[in-house]
Amino acid sequence: MDRFVIRGQKRSYNDGAAEDVLRASKKEEADHLFKKLEEEVVYLTGDEAKVQVFGKVYNVPRKQATYGDEGLIYTYSGVKHLARRWTPTLEYILDAVSKTTGHTFNFVLVNRYKDGQDHMGEHRDDERELDPVSPIASVSLGAARDFIFRHRDTRGKYSSRNIEPVKLKLAHGSLLLMNTPTNTHWYHSLPARKKVLMPRINLTFRRILMDSKK
């Protein structure tokens, strides 16, 4: 199997937010990684596959899984998730992402979207377990999907600034590196797209503070 090589260019926005959009060098490599993840990843079920929003419990509109270093715990939308041990393919991608970005990560949240009906609502990755100075590296495999950034000052009835949303098309084999302080100033989402008929797997590599084990 050829080495997973990623290259790209940086883009910067208001308030110091920045991201890198990079592309895997070979489609065949991305196809292979998608296939291996379909075989290896075990997704959450039961109460772990639910979220709490304003005190109400809902089913997550996609499949999720959590992997990482032993003992790490990640609390997402009111639910605690213990990281499973890395699979061979997740370790392989982790190594490639770390070498490409120059950052180390110890946890990954896996989201599987069966088609364009599955989606992710607007939010920020600002959980207390996350290292505030570490970027988040997001690898996309499968169907290309729109990814939307919206500045926090443009949200709600009393928005205070006129800043256009930023829309990115995250393609098969791409890497999005969300540098700090992106998650301070910008919300992001993956909206539903009825015309998308194929599945997509997204891996968001994060760095969890070690005291979150407690």
C-alpha positions as semicolon CSV with decimal commas, in nm:
position;residue;x (nm);y (nm);z (nm)
1;M;0,000;0,000;0,000
2;D;0,136;0,343;-0,095
3;R;0,207;0,593;0,180
4;F;-0,083;0,821;0,270
5;V;0,056;1,157;0,154
6;I;-0,129;1,482;0,213
7;R;-0,055;1,828;0,072
8;G;-0,241;2,158;0,059
9;Q;-0,266;2,531;0,124
10;K;-0,357;2,744;0,424
11;R;-0,653;2,983;0,439
12;S;-0,705;3,246;0,709
13;Y;-1,017;3,431;0,819
14;N;-1,120;3,707;1,059
15;D;-1,023;3,690;1,428
16;G;-0,714;3,483;1,354
17;A;-0,906;3,170;1,262
18;A;-0,726;2,952;1,013
19;E;-0,757;2,615;0,849
20;D;-0,560;2,406;0,605
21;V;-0,737;2,208;0,333
22;L;-0,523;1,924;0,204
23;R;-0,579;1,639;-0,040
24;A;-0,456;1,281;-0,035
25;S;-0,225;1,217;-0,330
26;K;-0,401;0,905;-0,462
27;K;-0,769;0,814;-0,488
28;E;-0,680;0,446;-0,468
29;E;-0,526;0,500;-0,126
30;A;-0,835;0,682;0,002
31;D;-1,058;0,405;-0,139
32;H;-0,853;0,144;0,044
33;L;-0,867;0,334;0,375
34;F;-1,244;0,374;0,349
35;K;-1,285;0,000;0,290
36;K;-1,062;-0,089;0,586
37;L;-1,248;0,147;0,820
38;E;-1,578;-0,011;0,716
39;E;-1,434;-0,345;0,832
40;E;-1,270;-0,228;1,155
41;V;-1,470;0,049;1,322
42;V;-1,728;-0,046;1,586
43;Y;-1,991;0,226;1,628
44;L;-2,169;0,337;1,943
45;T;-2,514;0,201;2,025
46;G;-2,781;0,249;2,291
47;D;-2,752;0,549;2,521
48;E;-2,404;0,627;2,385
49;A;-2,562;0,693;2,044
50;K;-2,777;0,975;2,185
51;V;-2,719;1,344;2,263
52;Q;-2,868;1,585;2,513
53;V;-2,985;1,922;2,379
54;F;-3,144;2,165;2,626
55;G;-3,228;1,876;2,856
56;K;-3,391;1,660;2,588
57;V;-3,240;1,338;2,451
58;Y;-3,218;1,273;2,076
59;N;-3,069;1,006;1,851
60;V;-2,749;1,119;1,680
61;P;-2,824;1,172;1,305
62;R;-2,519;0,966;1,203
63;K;-2,308;0,682;1,345
64;Q;-2,025;0,761;1,585
65;A;-1,726;0,586;1,740
66;T;-1,446;0,695;1,974
67;Y;-1,089;0,563;1,961
68;G;-0,767;0,674;2,125
69;D;-0,501;0,617;2,386
70;E;-0,596;0,390;2,675
71;G;-0,822;0,540;2,940
72;L;-0,915;0,861;2,759
73;I;-1,270;0,987;2,809
74;Y;-1,447;1,243;2,589
75;T;-1,774;1,407;2,694
76;Y;-1,986;1,507;2,395
77;S;-2,334;1,664;2,425
78;G;-2,374;1,543;2,780
79;V;-2,263;1,182;2,716
80;K;-1,925;1,039;2,826
81;H;-1,740;0,815;2,581
82;L;-1,447;0,591;2,670
83;A;-1,197;0,558;2,385
84;R;-1,155;0,213;2,229
85;R;-0,803;0,101;2,139
86;W;-0,673;0,223;1,803
87;T;-0,744;-0,004;1,506
88;P;-0,455;-0,069;1,262
89;T;-0,605;0,163;0,998
90;L;-0,678;0,443;1,244
91;E;-0,319;0,421;1,373
92;Y;-0,193;0,434;1,014
93;I;-0,393;0,749;0,935
94;L;-0,300;0,904;1,271
95;D;0,068;0,860;1,192
96;A;0,028;1,018;0,847
97;V;-0,171;1,314;0,981
98;S;0,079;1,374;1,263
99;K;0,376;1,370;1,024
100;T;0,199;1,600;0,777
101;T;0,077;1,858;1,029
102;G;0,358;1,840;1,283
103;H;0,105;1,794;1,564
104;T;0,041;1,496;1,789
105;F;-0,308;1,362;1,864
106;N;-0,427;1,100;2,112
107;F;-0,796;1,061;2,026
108;V;-1,026;1,040;1,724
109;L;-1,402;1,086;1,690
110;V;-1,535;0,884;1,395
111;N;-1,857;0,998;1,225
112;R;-2,020;0,784;0,956
113;Y;-2,287;0,941;0,734
114;K;-2,484;0,678;0,543
115;D;-2,593;0,938;0,282
116;G;-2,685;1,306;0,255
117;Q;-2,972;1,269;0,501
118;D;-2,726;1,213;0,785
119;H;-2,583;1,541;0,906
120;M;-2,412;1,737;1,185
121;G;-2,565;2,046;1,344
122;E;-2,390;2,376;1,398
123;H;-2,152;2,369;1,696
124;R;-1,803;2,441;1,824
125;D;-1,557;2,179;1,946
126;D;-1,491;2,348;2,278
127;E;-1,528;2,066;2,532
128;R;-1,320;2,109;2,845
129;E;-1,124;1,786;2,782
130;L;-0,969;1,925;2,463
131;D;-0,624;2,085;2,466
132;P;-0,708;2,451;2,384
133;V;-0,383;2,512;2,193
134;S;-0,403;2,198;1,977
135;P;-0,565;2,206;1,631
136;I;-0,824;1,950;1,523
137;A;-0,738;1,747;1,213
138;S;-1,038;1,625;1,013
139;V;-0,994;1,352;0,749
140;S;-1,283;1,288;0,507
141;L;-1,331;0,964;0,314
142;G;-1,620;0,880;0,083
143;A;-1,886;1,114;-0,055
144;A;-1,788;1,482;-0,086
145;R;-1,993;1,701;0,151
146;D;-2,037;2,072;0,215
147;F;-1,878;2,193;0,539
148;I;-1,993;2,534;0,665
149;F;-1,816;2,778;0,898
150;R;-2,029;3,055;1,054
151;H;-1,888;3,329;1,275
152;R;-2,031;3,340;1,627
153;D;-2,117;3,712;1,594
154;T;-2,352;3,641;1,301
155;R;-2,568;3,386;1,485
156;G;-2,901;3,448;1,650
157;K;-3,162;3,720;1,637
158;Y;-2,927;3,994;1,756
159;S;-2,622;3,923;1,542
160;S;-2,368;4,206;1,563
161;R;-2,151;4,164;1,252
162;N;-2,189;4,103;0,880
163;I;-1,949;3,820;0,804
164;E;-2,024;3,577;0,522
165;P;-2,026;3,204;0,603
166;V;-1,739;3,000;0,461
167;K;-1,836;2,689;0,264
168;L;-1,583;2,416;0,188
169;K;-1,636;2,102;-0,020
170;L;-1,460;1,827;0,173
171;A;-1,361;1,572;-0,088
172;H;-1,266;1,205;-0,068
173;G;-0,922;1,183;0,094
174;S;-0,905;1,546;0,210
175;L;-0,769;1,678;0,538
176;L;-0,899;1,990;0,711
177;L;-0,677;2,128;0,988
178;M;-0,871;2,363;1,216
179;N;-0,608;2,574;1,388
180;T;-0,666;2,776;1,704
181;P;-0,859;2,998;1,759
182;T;-1,103;2,867;1,495
183;N;-1,323;2,694;1,754
184;T;-1,337;3,010;1,963
185;H;-1,482;3,236;1,694
186;W;-1,642;3,003;1,439
187;Y;-1,920;2,744;1,450
188;H;-1,920;2,464;1,195
189;S;-2,174;2,221;1,053
190;L;-2,229;1,952;0,790
191;P;-2,583;2,019;0,661
192;A;-2,811;1,760;0,507
193;R;-2,784;1,722;0,129
194;K;-3,061;1,509;-0,024
195;K;-2,877;1,459;-0,352
196;V;-2,582;1,284;-0,182
197;L;-2,651;0,910;-0,201
198;M;-2,318;0,761;-0,096
199;P;-2,167;0,717;0,254
200;R;-1,894;0,928;0,410
201;I;-1,660;0,861;0,701
202;N;-1,505;1,155;0,885
203;L;-1,221;1,127;1,136
204;T;-1,154;1,421;1,368
205;F;-0,820;1,374;1,543
206;R;-0,795;1,564;1,870
207;R;-0,567;1,605;2,168
208;I;-0,736;1,533;2,499
209;L;-0,574;1,656;2,819
210;M;-0,442;1,361;3,015
211;D;-0,619;1,462;3,340
212;S;-0,950;1,393;3,161
213;K;-0,885;1,026;3,242
214;K;-0,991;1,093;3,597
